[in-house]
């Protein structure tokens, strides 16, 4: 047990949730700055996992000598976990007790919405005895940061993912096939849309473009099938559709979780990787094409895990150094209970309370705003059925590539076209 003097000068760092490029940059910058300020630094291994059990043995001393070069690397030197420290009152008390036993005065939590939620509860329960700050990390880019700033790791994930999609596009062209690239993004289609837009892929399908909260998976299938038909009418038998995995939670694929025995994490989320969503979607697309007498090879490719521990691009290396430094300076100022962002080039604390959804008490999720020019530009370059395609003479030209008559084609695809937003020119119009 450490005494009060030791407690005042100990800063702990932990990582929660999935990996994201740049984690080690935050750890390095926070460790070096804290050391300069005379603080002892502890790295908490495996996020909240052991703390939640009251176990204080999984820690490592950090100093400039063991973090000086880690900002170049992917992954997390402290590892990570999805343990929820606020699962119940007993768990929260054990977590706080473990931090107290370690003499922790300041706590830096690196993570996404779930980790930030845990940090929020710890800050509330500590009542100022432990200063807590959250550093936002997620390749999904779904935390509500000011000025729409990206979460760290997103830019690297987009860059690496774009390269993968570019290769798929060339393979599709060379072999005359279609790829369904399933992108990570549980509640936001930001990564899928950005990779599609950056690579110039055929189309992206994201949850935000559907007008209703729940929708039939058939709408997603026909969005892709409609794109295949329209592309074929333009004498192209290849393409890449980038589909956000969050579609699985809002479409009728949801019951698949029960059928496959998908794992549920401690925050109550279905482990989407267990759903085999890409395979389900591919099979439904193949069946629809067969029904329309369209001969086409369709292949599924999951994109996500290879992005999370990629070597960070310079943007994320730069970004995370500022965040790590800012986390220490924020805590030493006597402040606590905020998430750090960079807005207008300045470190900007966002109070935990301002992040909460009043209805759920959980951290709000930032989704793609489909009313912006950024989305409209992406959509305008996609190949997919739009309202004007269901009018003559285009209607008959498209229907000719199926077994359907023009009126049958319109009846089949009109509901899908109506179910999604359409690009609305805004610039100069």
C-alpha positions, 0 to 999 in steps of 0.5 A, spaced: 500 500 500 502 506 498 502 512 502 498 519 500 504 522 498 506 517 493 498 517 491 499 524 489 504 523 484 502 517 480 499 517 473 496 511 470 494 510 463 490 504 460 487 502 453 480 500 452 476 497 446 478 495 439 485 497 437 486 503 433 493 506 430 496 511 434 495 508 441 502 508 442 503 515 440 498 517 446 502 513 451 508 515 449 507 523 449 503 522 456 508 518 459 514 523 457 510 529 459 508 526 466 515 524 467 518 531 465 512 534 470 515 529 476 510 524 476 510 517 476 507 513 471 504 506 471 501 503 465 495 498 466 495 492 462 489 490 459 484 496 460 479 495 465 480 488 465 484 486 472 482 493 475 474 490 475 476 484 479 480 488 484 487 485 481 492 490 482 498 486 479 497 487 472 501 494 471 508 496 468 512 502 470 513 507 464 518 512 463 522 515 457 526 509 456 521 504 454 516 509 450 521 513 446 520 510 439 513 507 440 509 512 437 511 509 430 508 502 432 501 500 431 497 496 436 498 497 444 504 496 448 499 496 454 494 491 450 486 492 451 480 489 453 472 491 452 471 490 460 466 494 463 468 497 469 461 500 471 457 493 469 454 494 476 456 497 483 460 492 485 465 492 479 465 500 479 467 499 487 472 494 485 475 498 480 476 504 484 479 500 490 484 498 485 486 505 483 486 507 490 490 501 492 495 503 486 496 510 489 493 513 482 492 520 482 491 521 475 488 517 470 488 517 462 483 513 459 484 511 451 478 509 448 472 510 444 465 511 447 464 505 451 471 506 454 469 514 455 463 511 459 467 507 464 471 513 465 465 518 466 463 513 471 469 513 475 470 520 475 463 521 478 465 516 483 472 518 485 469 525 486 475 529 485 480 524 488 482 521 482 483 526 476 480 522 470 481 524 462 479 520 456 482 520 449 478 519 444 480 513 439 476 509 434 477 507 427 469 508 426 470 516 427 463 515 431 465 520 437 461 527 437 468 531 437 467 539 436 468 541 429 467 534 426 474 533 428 476 526 426 478 521 432 485 518 432 486 512 428 481 514 423 485 517 418 490 511 418 484 506 417 482 510 411 488 510 408 490 503 409 483 501 407 483 505 401 489 501 398 485 495 400 479 497 396 483 499 390 486 493 389 480 489 390 477 494 384 483 492 380 482 485 381 474 486 380 476 489 373 481 484 371 476 478 373 470 481 371 467 480 378 464 484 384 466 484 391 462 486 397 467 489 402 464 489 409 467 495 413 468 496 420 463 501 423 458 499 428 453 505 428 457 509 423 458 509 416 463 514 416 469 509 415 465 505 409 463 512 406 470 515 406 474 509 404 469 508 398 470 516 396 477 516 397 478 509 392 473 511 387 469 505 389 463 503 385 458 505 391 458 505 399 452 502 403 451 505 410 446 505 415 445 513 415 442 513 408 436 509 410 430 514 411 427 509 417 431 506 423 429 499 421 429 497 414 429 490 411 435 487 409 432 486 402 433 494 401 440 493 402 440 487 397 437 491 391 441 497 392 447 492 390 443 488 385 441 495 382 448 498 382 450 491 378 445 492 373 446 499 372 454 498 371 452 492 366 448 497 362 454 501 362 458 495 359 462 494 366 461 487 369 465 489 375 465 493 381 466 494 389 460 495 394 463 498 400 458 496 406 458 498 413 457 492 418 452 497 422 447 495 417 447 488 420 444 491 427 439 496 423 437 491 418 433 484 419 440 481 419 439 482 427 436 475 429 442 472 425 445 473 432 441 469 436 441 463 430 449 463 430 450 464 438 454 471 437 458 473 443 455 479 447 460 483 450 460 486 457 457 493 454 451 489 451 454 489 444 453 483 439 460 481 436 459 483 429 464 479 427 461 473 429 454 474 425 458 472 418 454 478 415 458 478 409 456 471 407 449 472 409 449 478 404 453 475 399 448 469 398 442 474 398 445 478 393 447 471 389 440 469 390 437 475 387 441 476 381 440 468 379 432 470 380 433 476 375 437 471 370 444 475 371 450 471 371 455 474 376 461 472 380 460 475 387 465 475 393 465 477 400 471 481 403 471 483 410 475 489 411 477 491 419 482 487 423 487 489 418 486 496 419 486 497 427 493 495 428 496 498 422 502 503 423 500 510 424 500 515 418 504 522 420 497 525 421 495 520 427 502 520 429 502 528 430 495 528 432 496 523 438 502 526 441 498 533 442 493 529 445 497 525 450 501 531 452 494 535 452 491 529 457 497 530 462 497 538 462 489 538 463 490 533 469 495 537 472 491 544 471 486 541 476 481 539 471 477 532 471 471 529 467 472 531 460 474 528 453 480 531 450 479 533 442 483 538 438 479 544 435 481 550 431 488 547 432 487 547 440 486 542 445 479 542 447 476 539 453 469 536 452 465 535 459 463 528 460 456 530 461 456 534 454 457 527 451 451 523 454 445 522 450 439 524 455 435 518 453 440 512 455 446 516 459 451 513 454 456 517 450 452 520 444 454 517 437 456 521 431 453 518 425 454 521 417 450 527 416 447 525 409 445 532 408 452 535 407 456 536 401 461 531 403 456 526 403 453 528 396 459 529 393 461 521 395 454 519 393 454 523 386 460 519 384 457 512 386 453 507 381 447 506 384 439 506 382 436 513 383 429 516 381 431 518 374 433 511 372 426 509 373 423 513 368 424 512 360 428 511 356 433 509 362 428 504 365 427 500 359 435 500 358 436 497 365 430 492 365 433 489 358 439 487 362 434 482 367 428 478 365 423 483 368 419 488 363 420 495 364 414 496 369 416 490 373 423 493 374 420 499 376 415 495 381 421 491 384 426 497 385 422 503 386 421 501 394 429 501 395 430 507 391 425 511 395 427 508 402 434 511 401 436 519 401 438 521 394 443 526 392 441 533 393 445 539 389 447 544 394 453 548 391 450 553 386 443 550 386 
